[in-house]
Structures are given as structure tokens and as C-alpha cells.
Amino acid sequence: MGTHSHTTHNFNEQFEFSGKAKTWSLIAIVIGIVAIAYGFLIDSSEHHSERTFASLLLMGYYFTCVCAAGAFFLALQFVAQAGWSAGLLRIPQAFAKVLPIAAVILILIIVAGLFSHNLYHHWNHEGLTDKNHENYDPLIAGKASFLNVPFFLLRQVIFLSIYSTFAILLTKYSNAEDQVGGLSNYNKSVKVAIIFLVIFGFTQPIWSFDTIMSIEAHWFSTMFGWYNFAALWVSGLSAMTLTIILLKKAGYLGWVNQNHLHDLGKFIFAFSIFWTYVWFSQFILIWYANIPEETVYFFKRWEPEYKLWFWLNIVINFLSPVLILMTRDAKRQTNTLMFVCILLLCGHWLDYYMMIMPGSMGSHPDFGITEIGIAIGFVGMFTFLMLTKLASKPLVAQNHPLLEESLHHQI
Amino acid sequence: MSNTKYILGHFADPDDMMHGIEKLQANNISIYDAYTPMPIHGIEDKLGYKRSRLPIAAFCFGITGTLTGFSMIYYMLVYDWPMNIGGKPAFSMPDFVPICFELTVLFAAFGMMACFMYANHFFPGRAPRVMDLRATNDRFIIAIDARTNPYPDKIVDLLTEAGAVEILHNERKYVSYE
């Protein structure tokens, strides 16, 4: 009956970032710092700094992806001129506002890992391109015009700064809209969103080839970019939905109701299937063709130390959202949806773990204080930064031209 | 007793029609159906419609498609004519996935369409039956079964009060396109 009920909401409502949320996110950041210090200084196992860097790369990439998913969500809503989401746009905006910070952190991790030879040593190592050197690797030498340190870092900086610029533009127009109203800012947002989606669509695969796929520089897959995009989008949607649910539980966002959560649930459901579709497309082609240079990727992941995680990855990221979220009622029940969001956020951590660890840690994968601590630290940092950004503006873009449609959304 | 089967209240405005529905319901008059030229949000809830069972049908058709695909491929590749393809065993599951998936989608889509057509009496060559042609054009229509609801005058009064621009007393249920 959404259409025919007229309730009034306080559109100046602002999120107040204090109390438990603030304390716990700060504690989580401290745990993260302690875990990094433990990984570098106290842990005395053979590969300890490599292990810490792999974990930092994982979480830095995950963190950037979730924030980029916020910018992507905004752009998508503007390009589709979608009305249903107008009331909840401030949450992806808060994600997008954190993107520049996330990008800087990711670049710092990559630079430090690259120059200390803890990351990407597969293609960044002494003598790999020198014919007379004992380390000479013809495959890497052939790729050296693309995979070399200056060009690699240049690409990272260009891609991430473009994404950040567009994320900032999209939030800036929305803030300007709050002040002056009218359609001019909305029209500008649509234009910027179109340009962003085109750039993001073409560069995001290359960005994930660089950041993740080049860890195993011999191996290549053209599906890898889409596979990473699907992971980015599902984990971003889960983080967004989880934020909205928790805000609603704290008494905010009165105008976001079961209908909006239902739509977000459909998004999560559909893109979990999309993730599997891309994952499987990559798998079946490699499995069918059975060419050694391609199968090396799955060969490593089929070894006993990864096999369990290989299967768990599919169970968590495909079977559970499909089976749990299939019915309409499940998507409309806040607690079920919240459970699936948390499950998928953990699941995509595992997904990234499966992408990174076999290449960087080889047959000695670790799971312990370093991994858990760094994950907690990044979650805390994301929560802290995102909620700080969220608290700086009212929780709804009240001059959004399609807001009325969102308030009466009914499915 | 008159021969009136259905009383149709024509409204020019969807909001008037929604108020008309509320008024009739408040007076314990059961509404047979409402016809509108465009979808109106919230009207199903107001008329007390149950949710469509089409998703259940879709699920059943989908499962049928999966099983059909699986048994077909199993019969062909494992039982009837096993072949050595790239040295892989005849019964290897990744092969089966695309075919099972495609047949699931095909069966679910066609099955849903067939169910929808059947439930709504759409068959090729059959002229659709409607209660009033203007419901497809510019009028929002409430239909009331005159034989189960007594006091036709009261119904007319209520409809007029709600803003009906025209009230028809039809002796036949449907008009045909012909």
C-alpha cells in the first residue's frame, strides 16, 4: 500500500557517529595495526613479511573494490534514471567518498610490496628479462613491455585517480543539489555517470589483471576481469545492504522499507548467480581445453591445501545465496537478508584469498593471527571512515528529483 | 427482478476509483474486479488479491528442465554412445552444467508463458473477452456482481458519490471485440 499512504519523514535527519559503533571500529583498527606489527616483527616463520603483504594486498584490494562498488552503484542509478533507490543514495555516496583514501592505501601497499620484493616478485625480480642471467624467464621477458614497474605503477595511479575523481564528482553534485535544488545537478550527474561507466567498464578488468592476476604472471585469463567485477559488485552490494539494515535497526532511514530491501536482495541474488556464471565460464574453458599454461591456475587450487577452500568458496558464494534468497519472503525478512550479506562478505574474502594466496604463498598458505587481524583492521577502518563521511550530510538527498518515487516504491 | 448481471462504474481518474473501492468495501459490497488502462500500485492489496503462484510454476518447470537436460546428456554421452573427448571420463560433471542450465532457463521461460496464457485464457485465434472496451482506453472501471449484491440503488449511489462519470447495468458479462 506504499502508494496510498502519506507519512511524513524528517529529511534533515543526520547520522550521529558515536557510542559503540565508534568505539568498536577504533578498537578494530588497533587490532589491525597490532596484527600488521605482529606479521612483520614478531612472527618468525620463513615467509612472514610476504604473508603479511599478501594479506594487506587482499584487504587493500577488497576495501578499494567495495568503495568503487559504491561509485558504480551511484553511476548505475543515474544512468538508468532509477527512482526506487533515490532515498538510499547517501549510503553508496559515503562508500564513494572513502574511495580516494582506499586508493591511496592500496597504492601504498602495492609500492611497498613491489620495492621490498614481497609482492609481484614473479615478474619483478632480478635478471628475469636478461638473457644471460640464470633467472632468465622468456615468458616474463615477453611481457616486460607491459609488466614493468614504472608502467605498472602509472596504470595503478591513473586508474585509481580516475575512479576517485568520478566518485567525488558524483557526491559533489548531490551535495550541491541539497543547496539549490532543481534539475541541473541531476543532469550533470547523469552525464558524469555515463562517462564513468564507460571508463570503469574498460579499465576495471585491466586494473584487476594488474593488481591480482599479475601475481601469477605466467597465467592469463580474459575472464578474470569480469570475474573480479562480479566479486566487486556482489561484495559492494552486500556491504551497502548490511549498512542500510544496521542503520534501520539503529532507528534511522525511516523511508527505506521492505520494498527497497527486497530490490537490494534481488540484486545480491542475481549477481551471486552472475559471479558463479563468470567463475564457471572461466573454469570450464580451462578444464575443457586442458592446456598446461592455463590449467596451472586450477592445478594449484586443486592441491590438498586449497581444495577444501576451493569448494567452500562455491558453497558460500553460490549455493547459499541462491538457496536462502530464492523466495520473496526471504528477501523481505531483514534478518535473513542480513545473514546472507555477512555470509557473502566473508565469502568474497575467501574468494580473494583463493585468487591471491596460491600465487603469493604457494603451497604454504597460512590462516592465523595475521590474516584475521588485518581483515578486522580493514573492516574497522572502512566502518570508521564510511560512517564519518555518512555523518557529515543528511541521510537523504532531499532535492533528488526522483525522491517521491522512492518514497512510494512498491513491489 | 431485473436481468442486470454486472454493474460497472466508470471513473475518469484512478484516485477516484481507489476511493470508490474503499467506499464500496466500507459498505460491505463485494467487488468482482477492477479494470484499468495502466497498472496502479497498491490495487492488488486493496482488492485483497492473493499473490500470483507463477513463481512456483516457474520453479517446477525449471527443475523439470534441469532433469531433462541431465538425463538427455547422461543417456547420450554415458549410456548410449560414450566418447573419448580430450581423455576425460564420459561422465564428467562440468560438461553437463551448460546444458542443464540452458534447458532450465528454456523450460522455465516457456512454461511460465504457457501457464500465464492458460490462466488468462489467451489462445491463438481466440478473441479476448473484456467487460468493457473503454477499460483499455481512458476509463477506470469497478465491476460489481449484481446478483450476489442486493440493493443495486445503493451501489449506484455509492459509485456516483465517489465520482463515477458513467454507470452501466450490463446484462451480459463480456463484450467481444467483434
Interface residues (C-beta under 8 A of the other chain):
Chain A: M1 G2 T3 H4 F280 F283 I284 W287 Y288 N290 R328 H408 Q410
Chain B: M18 I40 H41 G42 D45 K46 R51 P55 G86 G87 P94 D95 V97 P98
